[in-house]
């Protein structure tokens, strides 16, 4: 099944929410699935969190695999890793991470999951260890991702698929790519069938699909029942992240 949403349309649903760990107010937007759910569901969940200035989110883990995309502002993941635009982080299920520190201008990031999570488990909660399950415990960051200026993207003469992240040791399908196309170009995306599914996230230009032009922050999700997608760029080209989930291991 393929899910699709336009970024500007989804952002109309942005609302004030309270952090489940601290009670601090910030902003949340649901792109796919329920924003807050009490049980795991076999459907994608894509959420945007806009942290307040200098806000801190407590360390926690989730019960499903996820990618983060850091899109605006500045901050830290833990005390050492820059959570600065544009970077991607992958986390296996039941893998602790954080705290997340927002900078003086806030920090906005997407959490993209191929299954709906039942909510965070905070590492300062009594009994959190009893909720842990076996996992590869991967917590991987890409290097900073550079997007093209408009004139450079418009003069692009060939399709490029660049690998941002992979795990050759486990060979379970985990990967992240950026796909770059010039104006009007088309290509076939990687095959989602031997994986845990794909997110397609527009970072520059537009994606042409079903008669619509999808601008930055628009996204699609294809589960592993789908054949490879045909990707077509708009009049100013397209740069798009492809985030590939590993095959389910539990």
C-alpha positions as CSV (number, residue, x, y, z in Angstrom):
1,X,0.0,0.0,0.0
2,X,1.2,3.5,-0.8
3,X,0.4,6.5,1.5
4,X,0.9,10.1,0.3
5,X,0.6,13.5,1.8
6,X,1.5,17.1,0.7
7,X,3.7,18.9,3.2
8,X,1.8,22.2,3.1
9,X,-1.5,20.4,3.6
10,X,-0.2,18.4,6.6
11,X,1.2,21.5,8.2
12,X,-2.2,23.0,8.5
13,X,-2.8,20.4,11.2
14,X,0.1,21.7,13.4
15,X,-1.0,22.2,17.0
16,X,0.3,22.8,20.5
17,X,1.0,19.6,22.4
18,X,2.7,18.8,25.7
19,X,5.8,16.7,25.8
20,X,4.9,13.3,27.4
21,X,8.1,13.3,29.3
22,X,8.4,16.8,30.7
23,X,5.0,18.4,30.2
24,X,6.6,21.3,28.3
25,X,4.5,22.7,25.5
26,X,5.8,22.6,21.9
27,X,4.2,21.8,18.6
28,X,3.2,18.6,16.9
29,X,1.9,17.6,13.4
30,X,0.6,14.3,12.3
31,X,1.5,13.4,8.7
32,X,0.6,9.7,8.8
33,X,-1.2,7.7,11.5
34,X,-2.2,8.7,15.0
35,X,-0.1,11.3,16.8
36,X,-0.4,9.4,20.1
37,X,-1.5,5.8,20.3
38,X,-1.6,3.3,23.1
39,X,-0.9,0.2,21.0
40,X,1.3,-0.8,18.1
41,X,-0.5,-0.8,14.8
42,X,0.6,-2.2,11.4
43,X,0.4,1.1,9.6
44,X,2.9,3.9,9.1
45,X,3.3,6.8,11.5
46,X,5.0,10.1,10.5
47,X,5.2,12.9,13.0
48,X,6.8,16.4,13.0
49,X,7.9,17.8,16.3
50,X,8.8,21.5,16.7
51,X,10.7,21.9,19.9
52,X,10.7,25.2,21.8
53,X,13.8,27.4,22.3
54,X,16.3,25.6,24.5
55,X,13.8,22.8,25.3
56,X,15.2,19.4,26.4
57,X,13.4,16.1,25.7
58,X,14.1,13.2,28.1
59,X,16.0,10.1,27.0
60,X,13.7,7.3,25.9
61,X,13.1,4.4,23.5
62,X,10.3,3.3,21.2
63,X,9.1,-0.2,20.4
64,X,9.3,0.2,16.6
65,X,12.2,1.1,14.2
66,X,12.3,4.7,13.2
67,X,14.2,7.3,11.2
68,X,14.6,11.0,12.3
69,X,15.0,13.8,9.8
70,X,16.3,17.1,11.3
71,X,14.9,19.8,9.2
72,X,15.2,23.3,10.9
73,X,16.8,25.0,13.9
74,X,19.7,23.5,15.7
75,X,20.4,21.2,18.6
76,X,22.1,18.1,20.0
77,X,21.2,14.4,20.2
78,X,22.8,13.5,23.5
79,X,25.7,15.8,24.3
80,X,27.9,14.9,21.4
81,X,25.9,14.5,18.1
82,X,24.8,17.5,16.2
83,X,21.1,17.3,15.4
84,X,21.4,20.0,12.7
85,X,19.6,20.3,9.3
86,X,19.9,18.3,7.1
87,X,20.7,15.1,8.8
88,X,19.1,11.6,9.1
89,X,19.2,9.3,12.1
90,X,18.2,5.7,12.3
91,X,17.2,3.9,15.5
92,X,16.3,0.2,16.0
93,X,13.3,-0.6,18.2
94,X,14.0,-0.7,21.9
95,X,17.1,1.4,21.5
96,X,17.5,4.3,23.9
97,X,18.5,7.8,22.7
98,X,18.6,11.4,23.9
99,X,18.3,13.7,25.6
100,X,17.4,15.9,22.7
101,X,18.6,19.5,23.2
102,X,17.0,22.3,21.1
103,X,19.1,25.4,20.4
104,X,18.1,29.0,20.9
105,X,16.0,29.0,17.7
106,X,14.2,25.7,18.4
107,X,14.7,22.3,16.7
108,X,12.3,20.6,14.3
109,X,12.5,17.0,13.3
110,X,10.4,14.2,11.7
111,X,10.0,10.8,13.3
112,X,9.1,8.3,10.5
113,X,8.0,4.8,11.4
114,X,6.8,1.9,9.3
115,X,4.5,0.9,12.1
116,X,2.6,3.0,14.6
117,X,4.3,3.1,18.0
118,X,2.6,2.8,21.4
119,X,4.4,5.8,22.8
120,X,7.8,6.5,24.4
121,X,9.3,4.7,27.3
122,X,11.4,7.1,29.4
123,X,14.7,5.9,30.9
124,X,13.9,7.6,34.2
125,X,10.7,5.6,34.6
126,X,10.6,2.7,37.1
127,X,10.5,-0.7,35.4
128,X,11.7,0.6,32.0
129,X,14.2,-2.3,31.7
130,X,11.3,-4.8,31.8
131,X,10.0,-3.3,28.6
132,X,13.2,-3.8,26.7
133,X,13.4,-6.5,24.0
134,X,16.4,-8.0,22.0
135,X,17.5,-5.6,19.3
136,X,20.6,-4.7,17.3
137,X,20.6,-1.4,19.1
138,X,21.7,0.6,16.0
139,X,21.8,4.4,16.5
140,X,23.3,5.7,13.3
141,X,23.6,9.2,11.9
142,X,24.3,10.3,8.3
143,X,26.8,13.0,7.6
144,X,25.3,16.4,6.9
145,X,23.3,16.3,3.6
146,X,23.8,19.0,1.1
147,X,21.0,20.1,-1.2
148,X,21.5,21.9,-4.5
149,X,20.8,25.5,-5.2
150,X,17.9,26.1,-7.6
151,X,20.0,26.9,-10.7
152,X,22.3,24.0,-10.1
153,X,19.4,21.6,-9.7
154,X,17.7,23.0,-12.8
155,X,20.9,22.4,-14.9
156,X,21.3,18.8,-13.6
157,X,21.7,16.5,-16.7
158,X,21.6,13.1,-15.1
159,X,20.0,11.1,-12.3
160,X,22.0,10.4,-9.2
161,X,21.3,8.0,-6.3
162,X,23.7,8.6,-3.4
163,X,24.0,6.2,-0.4
164,X,23.8,8.1,2.9
165,X,23.6,5.1,5.3
166,X,23.8,1.3,5.1
167,X,24.6,-1.7,7.2
168,X,26.6,-4.3,5.2
169,X,27.3,-6.4,8.4
170,X,23.7,-7.3,9.0
171,X,22.5,-7.1,5.4
172,X,18.9,-6.8,6.6
173,X,18.0,-4.0,4.2
174,X,18.7,-0.9,6.3
175,X,19.7,2.0,4.1
176,X,19.1,5.7,3.4
177,X,19.6,7.5,0.0
178,X,19.2,10.9,-1.6
179,X,17.9,10.8,-5.1
180,X,18.7,13.8,-7.4
181,X,16.9,14.5,-10.7
182,X,16.9,17.4,-13.1
183,X,13.7,19.1,-14.4
184,X,11.2,16.6,-15.8
185,X,13.5,13.6,-15.3
186,X,12.1,10.2,-14.2
187,X,13.6,7.1,-12.8
188,X,12.6,3.9,-10.9
189,X,13.2,4.0,-7.1
190,X,14.9,1.1,-5.3
191,X,12.7,-2.0,-4.7
192,X,10.8,-2.0,-1.3
193,X,9.8,-5.6,-1.5
194,X,12.9,-7.2,0.2
195,X,12.9,-4.5,2.9
196,X,10.7,-3.2,5.7
197,X,9.2,-0.5,3.5
198,X,10.3,2.9,2.1
199,X,9.7,6.5,3.0
200,X,10.1,9.1,0.2
201,X,10.7,12.6,1.6
202,X,10.9,15.7,-0.7
203,X,13.7,18.1,0.4
204,X,14.1,20.2,-2.8
205,X,12.1,20.9,-6.0
206,X,8.9,18.9,-6.5
207,X,7.7,15.4,-7.0
208,X,5.1,14.9,-9.8
209,X,2.6,12.2,-8.8
210,X,-1.0,11.5,-9.8
211,X,-1.4,14.9,-11.4
212,X,-0.1,16.9,-8.4
213,X,3.2,18.6,-7.7
214,X,4.4,17.7,-4.2
215,X,6.7,20.4,-2.7
216,X,9.3,20.1,0.1
217,X,8.2,18.2,3.2
218,X,5.8,16.1,1.2
219,X,6.2,12.4,1.7
220,X,5.1,8.9,0.6
221,X,5.3,5.6,2.3
222,X,5.4,2.3,0.3
223,X,5.2,-1.0,2.2
224,X,6.9,-4.1,1.1
225,X,4.0,-5.3,-1.0
226,X,4.7,-2.6,-3.6
227,X,6.7,-2.7,-6.8
228,X,9.4,-0.1,-7.3
229,X,7.9,3.4,-7.6
230,X,8.3,5.6,-10.7
231,X,9.8,8.9,-9.6
232,X,9.3,12.0,-11.8
233,X,10.7,15.4,-11.1
234,X,8.9,18.7,-11.6
235,X,9.9,21.7,-13.6
236,X,12.7,22.7,-11.2
237,X,14.0,19.2,-10.5
238,X,13.8,17.1,-7.4
239,X,15.9,16.0,-4.5
240,X,14.3,13.4,-2.3
241,X,15.4,11.2,0.6
242,X,14.6,7.5,0.4
243,X,14.6,5.9,3.8
244,X,14.6,2.1,3.7
245,X,13.6,0.1,6.8
246,X,15.3,-3.2,7.7
247,X,13.3,-6.4,7.5
248,X,11.3,-7.1,10.7
249,X,13.3,-9.1,13.2
250,X,10.8,-9.7,15.9
